[in-house]
Amino acid sequence: MSDRKRLSMFEAFGIEVEYMLVDRETLDVRPVADRVMETSAGHPTGDIEFGAATFSNELALHVIELKGTDPTSDLASLATAMNGALSAIGPALATHGVMMLPGGMHPWMNPGVETRLWPHEYHEIYEAYHRVFDCHSHGWANVQSVHLNLPFSDDEEFARLHAAVRLVLPILPALTASSPIVDSRAAPWADMRMQFVRDHCRTVPFLTGDMIPEPIYDEATYRTMIFDGLEKAIAPFDDSGVFDPNFLNARGAIARFDRGSVEIRVMDVQEYPAADIAVCSLTIELLKAIVSERWTGLADQKATSTQTLSRWLDRISKDAERCTIDDRDYLRHFGIDADSITAGDLWKHLVSTLGVNDPLLDPILRRGSLATRITAAVGNDWRRDHLREIYRRLGDCLAGGHAFEP
């Protein structure tokens, strides 16, 4: 999404998915993204385009990003293109003895010891982040997410889209939590990635704010309150002037006025791209309903406080689909007229109400989030060999394009 063609709301979408590179035998992280990409492309590069899907580098050398090459309205075709790209890069992965591993966090990575930052193009930016925030930490080096980019053409569309996105962010981890293990132990949150992300900018906390973006509904105010605030907050640490407010913003959804999009960033990676895209498609349908004021008006949507939404984001990130939402004012934005409902039942209600009929969502709706399914598979056996077996199965899901069952 760029200024070359400013898209209208819901006209097309951008999706980015991050994966870990791990040793094929041990499943330990392997910092070889640059070598894999060079082998696949035939020359050093930070991007490899396979038609409608592209691989790109990330901050850490053990992470690689798969994304749509251009915004698209055909998300089913994007899923196919991503599967094709995974197959195409397979020989390069094999050459270096690695495989891709899905999931929001690696279950036993020691980021203080194992992290290596991308040393090539733009390395000075990554190094600047490391000097300020210590990127050799879980919150920077062990957090794999899905980003959904949604376009807007002007302030009116931005206001309606931003209001809807703020409401939807807290309930997304009920579908997408996939990081229930950290340091080889059960994590206190089903979506442990979200807890680390909340804390990863603690040196300059304004960068994350309350994770839920502030109730701002026009570009001028956003630039004054957020972008100017980011520049002021980072100034004491930015002697070289390398930080860009567009990239400093670490909230759960960020506005990119340079390319006319709102980017959602609270979703853990699922076990294969089609599952991520199914969740994104469902999210888009829900946003369309809220933007159309199906259940509540725009004024009511705008009035929902950041603190309320941030609290629910935390609670649902902790318990995923099992979290009980007992806030009638919040629930009415989704057409729920009840004192309480679990987050999982809320999503089942929304799938039915919105008329979404995607069998790829069935494992989540039937068996729970990927975090729940991973935890069930582990049981009470926390031996490294057993965890390796579970996560090898997860890697097989990515390679084979199928759901994880405990």
Legacy VTK file of the C-alpha trace (Angstrom):
# vtk DataFile Version 3.0
C-alpha trace
ASCII
DATASET POLYDATA
POINTS 406 float
0.000 0.000 0.000
1.609 3.232 -1.112
0.912 6.709 -2.387
1.068 5.374 -5.957
-2.532 4.250 -5.575
-4.472 5.194 -2.488
-6.940 2.371 -1.887
-10.388 2.749 -0.403
-11.499 0.947 2.733
-11.699 -2.850 2.267
-10.610 -2.593 -1.375
-7.512 -4.757 -0.885
-5.365 -6.066 1.954
-1.761 -6.726 2.885
-0.799 -9.710 5.057
2.624 -10.442 6.556
3.569 -13.617 8.453
6.787 -14.270 10.392
8.472 -17.655 10.835
11.473 -18.916 12.779
14.363 -20.723 11.112
15.352 -23.746 13.176
17.707 -26.682 12.857
16.001 -29.619 11.171
17.232 -32.056 13.826
17.363 -30.146 17.113
14.779 -27.415 16.353
17.134 -24.888 17.976
17.009 -21.477 16.309
19.511 -20.964 13.497
20.569 -17.414 12.488
20.885 -18.120 8.762
18.138 -16.065 7.096
20.680 -14.167 4.996
22.323 -17.370 3.776
19.008 -19.047 2.978
17.855 -16.042 0.974
21.182 -15.767 -0.860
21.081 -19.450 -1.750
17.506 -19.201 -3.010
18.008 -15.987 -5.004
21.527 -16.712 -6.236
22.860 -13.434 -4.813
22.799 -11.517 -1.496
19.377 -9.991 -0.911
16.836 -9.051 1.732
13.839 -9.864 -0.488
12.901 -12.782 -2.715
9.776 -12.472 -4.826
7.880 -15.599 -5.850
5.054 -14.070 -7.853
2.286 -12.898 -5.522
4.267 -13.796 -2.373
7.596 -12.412 -1.174
10.086 -13.382 1.522
11.849 -10.570 3.394
14.374 -10.295 6.187
13.493 -9.191 9.702
15.451 -7.759 12.630
16.782 -11.129 13.777
18.717 -13.532 11.573
16.606 -16.521 12.638
13.353 -14.893 11.465
12.016 -14.600 7.942
8.845 -12.844 6.806
6.409 -14.083 4.157
4.015 -11.493 2.743
1.817 -10.638 -0.178
3.906 -8.925 -2.846
1.136 -6.373 -3.403
-2.183 -5.635 -1.691
-4.900 -7.980 -2.896
-8.614 -8.554 -2.497
-8.227 -12.247 -3.379
-7.043 -13.703 -0.098
-7.688 -17.304 -1.150
-5.223 -16.846 -4.005
-2.764 -15.254 -1.592
-2.873 -18.382 0.565
-2.061 -20.464 -2.503
0.782 -18.115 -3.449
2.241 -18.302 0.059
2.169 -22.093 -0.040
3.938 -21.941 -3.381
6.609 -19.643 -1.986
7.169 -22.011 0.946
7.745 -24.846 -1.511
10.010 -22.725 -3.688
12.355 -21.801 -0.858
12.435 -25.390 0.394
15.656 -26.409 -1.411
17.539 -23.446 0.083
16.293 -24.374 3.552
17.473 -27.949 3.021
20.891 -26.756 1.842
21.425 -25.078 5.208
19.859 -27.847 7.276
16.991 -25.719 8.536
13.203 -25.642 8.453
10.590 -23.003 9.174
8.712 -23.198 12.454
5.361 -21.472 13.009
3.928 -20.254 16.313
4.155 -16.989 18.210
7.281 -17.892 20.193
10.045 -20.479 20.148
9.477 -22.677 23.219
13.054 -22.845 24.503
15.048 -20.103 22.762
17.511 -18.192 24.960
17.458 -14.801 23.218
20.267 -13.359 25.334
22.642 -15.963 23.935
21.188 -16.988 20.573
20.082 -13.701 18.974
21.965 -12.369 15.968
20.767 -9.162 14.322
20.491 -8.690 10.547
23.980 -7.404 9.577
23.325 -6.205 6.027
21.210 -3.421 4.505
19.709 -1.097 7.158
21.761 -2.815 9.861
22.504 0.556 11.449
18.800 0.960 12.253
18.629 -2.458 13.924
21.790 -1.691 15.862
20.297 1.611 17.034
17.231 -0.226 18.322
19.505 -2.689 20.100
21.451 0.085 21.823
18.257 1.582 23.208
16.075 -1.467 23.890
18.321 -4.566 24.043
17.016 -6.622 21.157
18.611 -9.766 22.603
15.378 -10.397 24.516
12.134 -12.306 24.053
10.164 -9.156 23.257
12.337 -8.398 20.236
13.872 -11.670 19.051
11.253 -14.283 19.957
7.898 -12.838 18.890
6.436 -13.999 15.586
3.226 -12.298 14.514
0.804 -11.714 11.647
0.239 -8.174 10.405
-3.002 -7.311 8.620
-2.934 -4.061 6.634
-6.278 -2.378 5.940
-6.512 0.602 3.573
-8.270 3.940 3.950
-8.492 6.798 1.457
-9.216 9.848 3.611
-9.948 11.057 7.148
-13.575 9.928 7.030
-12.586 6.358 6.184
-9.739 6.437 8.684
-12.102 7.492 11.483
-14.567 4.683 10.807
-11.849 2.073 10.328
-9.808 3.121 13.359
-12.876 3.080 15.613
-13.721 -0.455 14.482
-10.132 -1.738 14.762
-9.840 -0.490 18.358
-12.922 -2.540 19.321
-11.756 -5.731 17.603
-8.140 -5.821 18.821
-8.861 -7.226 22.316
-10.756 -10.286 21.099
-8.296 -11.374 18.399
-5.996 -13.369 20.748
-8.970 -15.633 21.516
-8.538 -16.907 17.954
-4.820 -16.508 17.407
-2.948 -17.182 20.677
-0.123 -19.606 19.847
2.642 -18.846 22.356
1.846 -20.842 25.522
5.422 -21.964 26.240
8.517 -19.932 27.110
11.873 -21.133 28.442
10.597 -24.737 28.200
7.836 -24.044 30.732
4.144 -23.268 30.637
3.764 -19.530 30.193
1.340 -17.559 32.391
-0.459 -16.303 29.253
-1.779 -18.360 26.343
-0.563 -15.482 24.176
2.739 -14.909 25.941
4.015 -12.999 22.931
1.585 -10.204 23.746
2.926 -9.858 27.275
6.488 -9.568 26.011
5.439 -7.110 23.306
3.766 -4.946 25.935
7.088 -4.684 27.758
9.622 -4.630 24.938
9.826 -0.819 24.737
9.937 -0.189 28.495
12.922 2.153 28.031
10.606 4.462 26.062
7.087 3.306 27.036
5.278 5.829 24.829
6.197 3.651 21.847
3.674 0.993 22.887
1.316 3.153 24.930
-1.487 0.934 26.239
-1.238 -1.294 23.117
-4.761 -0.239 22.163
-4.323 2.921 20.067
-5.666 6.183 21.399
-9.157 7.343 20.280
-7.866 9.567 17.487
-9.856 9.879 14.286
-8.055 12.272 11.924
-4.561 12.528 10.481
-3.674 15.967 11.874
-4.441 14.965 15.461
-2.680 11.627 15.045
0.470 13.318 13.779
0.436 15.798 16.649
-0.371 13.371 19.455
1.374 10.203 18.257
4.110 11.019 15.739
5.252 14.189 17.550
5.036 12.282 20.825
7.188 9.480 19.422
9.827 11.935 18.204
9.904 13.672 21.577
10.099 10.399 23.499
12.953 8.964 21.411
14.924 12.209 21.092
17.196 11.598 24.129
18.285 8.288 22.546
18.507 9.383 18.888
21.793 11.241 18.454
22.190 9.925 14.906
18.609 10.635 13.802
17.922 7.142 12.463
14.513 6.571 14.044
11.384 7.125 11.926
8.036 7.666 13.728
6.326 5.359 11.211
8.419 2.472 12.527
8.706 3.558 16.166
4.972 3.203 16.722
4.591 -0.169 18.465
0.919 -0.127 19.409
-1.325 -3.088 18.666
-2.572 -1.235 15.591
-0.712 1.592 13.905
-1.760 4.203 11.369
0.478 4.503 8.314
-0.591 7.729 6.616
2.391 7.452 4.273
0.700 4.485 2.613
-2.926 4.934 3.699
-3.370 1.919 5.947
-4.035 0.743 9.472
-1.868 -2.225 10.422
-3.154 -4.723 13.012
-0.305 -6.380 14.954
-1.836 -8.382 17.828
-2.180 -11.776 16.114
0.164 -14.705 16.802
1.234 -16.802 13.816
-0.836 -19.921 13.155
0.411 -23.300 11.993
0.096 -22.661 8.222
-0.626 -19.600 6.055
-4.166 -20.539 5.054
-5.173 -20.565 8.728
-3.715 -17.069 9.211
-5.555 -15.852 6.139
-8.817 -17.458 7.303
-8.520 -15.527 10.576
-7.705 -12.320 8.702
-10.714 -12.838 6.415
-13.005 -13.310 9.407
-11.525 -10.194 11.023
-12.214 -8.213 7.867
-15.843 -9.344 7.817
-16.262 -8.305 11.448
-14.691 -4.916 10.769
-17.028 -4.396 7.825
-20.017 -5.057 10.079
-18.824 -2.626 12.733
-17.951 0.057 10.174
-21.461 -0.292 8.722
-22.800 0.362 12.256
-24.603 -2.969 12.303
-24.822 -3.085 16.102
-23.724 0.324 17.444
-23.272 3.780 15.975
-19.964 5.430 15.212
-20.253 7.869 18.121
-20.632 4.968 20.582
-17.732 3.124 19.000
-15.472 6.155 19.307
-16.395 6.641 22.958
-15.033 3.286 24.158
-12.063 4.040 26.405
-8.531 2.882 25.711
-8.234 1.648 29.300
-11.271 -0.625 28.947
-10.037 -2.100 25.684
-6.498 -2.494 26.988
-7.765 -4.381 30.032
-9.697 -6.818 27.826
-6.703 -7.279 25.544
-4.684 -8.401 28.565
-7.364 -10.690 29.942
-8.067 -12.379 26.629
-4.350 -12.670 25.817
-3.959 -14.511 29.116
-6.842 -16.972 28.835
-7.589 -16.899 25.077
-10.944 -18.411 24.162
-11.682 -19.398 27.779
-11.762 -15.785 28.987
-15.196 -14.652 30.201
-16.123 -11.194 28.945
-18.556 -9.666 31.443
-18.827 -6.122 30.107
-22.268 -5.457 28.605
-21.205 -2.104 27.162
-18.352 -3.754 25.291
-20.335 -6.798 24.181
-23.103 -4.750 22.584
-20.615 -3.602 19.916
-20.741 -7.230 18.685
-24.505 -7.661 18.932
-24.408 -9.522 22.267
-27.281 -8.760 24.642
-26.094 -10.705 27.667
-24.250 -10.117 30.916
-21.321 -12.290 29.889
-19.968 -14.700 27.297
-16.670 -16.478 26.803
-14.412 -15.092 24.112
-14.616 -18.409 22.284
-18.416 -18.397 22.267
-18.360 -14.770 21.145
-16.388 -15.763 18.061
-18.728 -18.699 17.377
-21.638 -16.267 17.561
-19.899 -13.841 15.213
-19.039 -16.559 12.681
-22.701 -17.565 12.606
-24.060 -14.017 12.560
-21.696 -12.872 9.821
-22.432 -15.936 7.701
-18.775 -16.960 7.504
-18.473 -20.551 6.342
-14.772 -21.360 6.258
-13.803 -24.916 7.288
-10.270 -23.702 7.988
-11.649 -21.984 11.097
-13.189 -25.213 12.424
-10.120 -26.429 14.386
-9.998 -23.119 16.266
-13.736 -22.965 16.925
-13.990 -26.670 17.768
-10.755 -27.401 19.656
-9.617 -23.939 20.729
-6.733 -21.653 19.884
-3.446 -23.101 18.732
-2.086 -22.281 22.206
-4.780 -24.492 23.739
-4.061 -27.308 21.297
-0.288 -27.119 21.880
-0.807 -27.187 25.642
-3.118 -30.199 25.336
-0.537 -32.038 23.254
2.213 -31.366 25.804
0.091 -32.553 28.725
2.315 -32.863 31.779
5.396 -33.976 29.890
7.860 -31.058 29.786
10.915 -33.033 28.698
12.819 -31.322 25.890
12.445 -34.397 23.670
8.676 -34.258 24.069
8.506 -30.531 23.344
10.657 -31.140 20.288
8.225 -33.808 19.099
5.247 -31.450 19.518
6.929 -28.576 17.703
8.192 -30.845 14.941
4.568 -31.726 14.324
3.848 -28.002 14.218
6.548 -27.589 11.578
5.000 -30.459 9.630
1.715 -28.540 9.609
3.451 -25.598 7.955
5.154 -27.809 5.382
1.994 -29.803 4.673
-0.584 -27.031 4.933
-2.847 -28.588 7.545
-4.171 -27.896 11.040
-2.495 -28.973 14.272
-4.476 -31.471 16.313
-3.373 -32.474 19.842
LINES 1 407
406 0 1 2 3 4 5 6 7 8 9 10 11 12 13 14 15 16 17 18 19 20 21 22 23 24 25 26 27 28 29 30 31 32 33 34 35 36 37 38 39 40 41 42 43 44 45 46 47 48 49 50 51 52 53 54 55 56 57 58 59 60 61 62 63 64 65 66 67 68 69 70 71 72 73 74 75 76 77 78 79 80 81 82 83 84 85 86 87 88 89 90 91 92 93 94 95 96 97 98 99 100 101 102 103 104 105 106 107 108 109 110 111 112 113 114 115 116 117 118 119 120 121 122 123 124 125 126 127 128 129 130 131 132 133 134 135 136 137 138 139 140 141 142 143 144 145 146 147 148 149 150 151 152 153 154 155 156 157 158 159 160 161 162 163 164 165 166 167 168 169 170 171 172 173 174 175 176 177 178 179 180 181 182 183 184 185 186 187 188 189 190 191 192 193 194 195 196 197 198 199 200 201 202 203 204 205 206 207 208 209 210 211 212 213 214 215 216 217 218 219 220 221 222 223 224 225 226 227 228 229 230 231 232 233 234 235 236 237 238 239 240 241 242 243 244 245 246 247 248 249 250 251 252 253 254 255 256 257 258 259 260 261 262 263 264 265 266 267 268 269 270 271 272 273 274 275 276 277 278 279 280 281 282 283 284 285 286 287 288 289 290 291 292 293 294 295 296 297 298 299 300 301 302 303 304 305 306 307 308 309 310 311 312 313 314 315 316 317 318 319 320 321 322 323 324 325 326 327 328 329 330 331 332 333 334 335 336 337 338 339 340 341 342 343 344 345 346 347 348 349 350 351 352 353 354 355 356 357 358 359 360 361 362 363 364 365 366 367 368 369 370 371 372 373 374 375 376 377 378 379 380 381 382 383 384 385 386 387 388 389 390 391 392 393 394 395 396 397 398 399 400 401 402 403 404 405
